[in-house]
Amino acid sequence: MRVIESISELLGLQGMEIGRIVEEDDSSVTLLLERSEDAQWSCPSCHSVSVICYDHAPGRRIRDLPIWGRVCRLAFRPARVKCRACGAVSTEKLSWMEPKQHQTLRFERRLVLLCEKMTAKEAGEFELIDRDAVYRIERRWLEGAEAGWTPEPVSKLGIDEIAIRKGHNYATVFYDLAKKEVVGIVEGRKAADCSKFLKSWGKERRGEVEAVCMDMWEGYHKSVSKLCPNAATVFDKFHISKYFHNALDKVRRHEQAFLSDEEGKMLKGNRRLWHKPELSPKQRRTLQSIMAVNKPLFKAYLMVEDFEMLYKCGSFEAAAAYLKDVVRRFRCSHLAPFKKLGLSLKSWRDGILNYFKHPVSNAAAEGLNNKIKVIKRRSYGFREFEYFRLKVLQCAGSLPSVANAYPL
C-alpha cells in the first residue's frame, strides 16, 4: 500500500488517488483511481465552491505518461456536481486533463515536445497513438501558444513567396530581417493576401516598420504602399540580379542559334560559367576565348558586371548617378533583353536606390525558406494550411517552444 500511496503522490492527480493497479499485459498497465477523502469541487460555470456531488458520469480510461516502461492508462468516474449558487449540474473540471480529451495534459505536452523533433506520424508510432490524434493535439497546443504570444515590433520586414504544393500553389512569407525569423505566413501571393496579414498587425505596429524588402511583384508593392506608407520599399538585390542573368541567358541563346559549328562547341556545356561569381583561371580563360569571338556576349557580360558594381557605391547620390548612366547604356545597347531591362530599371529606380538608405536584403529569407522546405519534407505535406502555418512559426519563427510556453 505504501508503494501505491507514493505513486499517488508522485502523480499529483487533483482529488484522486490510486485504488488498485491492474497489469493488462506485458506492455500496459491501468491505474484504477478512487476519490480521495479531501476531494473538493468547484462549479465549472461560476467557479463557486458551494457545490455537492450530484452523481457520477460513466467510467473513463485515458492515457497518461508511461510507467515502468509500459503504456499507462487511468481509469476513473468523473463526478457530476450541482452548484448551490447557480443551480447548474455539470461534470467536474480536472486540473490534469482537458474536458472531453482522452489523455492527460502532461501526456499531451510530452507528445507535442516529441513533434518538435520528429514527424507527427513518428510521434504517434512511438507513443502508440493515432496520427490524426497527434495532429489534433499538437495543433491545439500550438494555437494556445500563439494566443499567449506577444510578437515584438519589426523594423525591417521581408516579404517573399514559397511554393507549398505542385501546380503553382504559393504562400507569402513575412520575415523579421533583423532577427532572421518568420513572423507570418499566408496562403496565396495576391495583393489581397498580403494586405490581409498586414491589416492583422494593426495601424500602430505597421507604423513601426521602417523598410520592407521584397521582389518586384506588383501585388506586394501595392499592398505595402497602401498599408505601410511610412516604410521605404527596398527591392531585393538578389532578385534584381536574377533579371540580369536571365537577360544574359537570352542573349547567349540568341547568339548560339547563329554561331558556326566551331563557335557553338565553345559555348556548349559552359552555361553555368556565365553566372558564377568566382571563376578558376581555366574557367576565366574559357569565357575570355568565347567573348573574343562574340562581341554581343562580351557586351552582355560586361553589362551584368556593370550593374552589380552599383551596390558598391558609397552613397545614395553616387548610386543614383551611376544607375542613371546604367539605364542610358542599356537603352542604347542594341541588345533587346537589356533594352527592355533598361525600361524596367527606370520604373524600379526608387526601390533600388532605397537600398542605400536601408541596406537590407532577403538573403536571410532564403535560409529560412530552406528550413520551411525541410518542415514540408519531414511531414510529407500538410493537409491543413493552418497547421502548416503554426509549424513554420514554431520551427522558423519566434513562436515559443512548448517547453517555454507551457513550463512544468
Protein Blocks (a to p, Z undefined) as FASTA:
>chain_A
ZZmmmmmmmnopghiacfbdcdfblmbccddddddfklccddfklopabdcdfbdcdddd
dddddeehiacdddddddddddfklopacddddfkbcehiabdfklmmmmmmmmmmmcfk
lmmmmnopafklmmmmmmmmmmmmmmmpccdddfbdcdddddfbghiiacdddddfklop
afbdcedjbfklmmmmmmmnojmlmmmpmbdcddfbfklmmmmmmmmmmbccdddfklmm
mmmmmmmmmmmmmmmmmpcfklmmmmgoplmmmmgfbdcfklmmmmmmmmmmmmklmmmm
mmmmmmmmmmmpfbfklmmmmmmmmmmmmmmnopaklmmmmmmmmmmmmmmmmmmmmccd
fklmmmmmmmmmmmmmmnnpafbfklmmmmmmmmmmmbdcfklmmcZZ
